Amino acid sequence: MAAILLICTANICRSPMAEAIFKAKLGEMFKTIASAGVHADPRGGPVDARAAAALGRHNYSLDRKWRSRRVEPEQLGQYDLVLAMEAEHVDALRKKAAPEHHARILLLTDFVPELAGQDIPDPYFGPVAGFDAVIGMLERAAGSLQMAAREGRLKFA
């Protein structure tokens, strides 16, 4: 069983939503599912209230003790897959990671044929509906990743 780290910018919207969705849908397939942010506040903070509300509307939740965290370079070798929300995150993470860990750092949408190569949009500065749209994209990504794992198409670096 593999470990997955989900990455966004501040670890308060997209990656915690992905963490909740992936735990609900893939928790039995992966030993660890966690999230972090490239630029998260090092003191940690709660999930964005709009993200938490959107998760609730879709019957997902995070642990009450959940706090945001910044990804550290040594963590990039501790996870079998590091899945980023944006191509910019992939680039930033590969700059932090040892070269032997670059292959495990991927764009999350690369597992979703109809979304391959696209960024998961950041809903932070947009309307509340953006959070629901992101949840739909994350659900598709979880389903595609689940299918890839079941079919043996996941290759861990």
Disulfide bonds with the S-S distance in Angstrom:
none
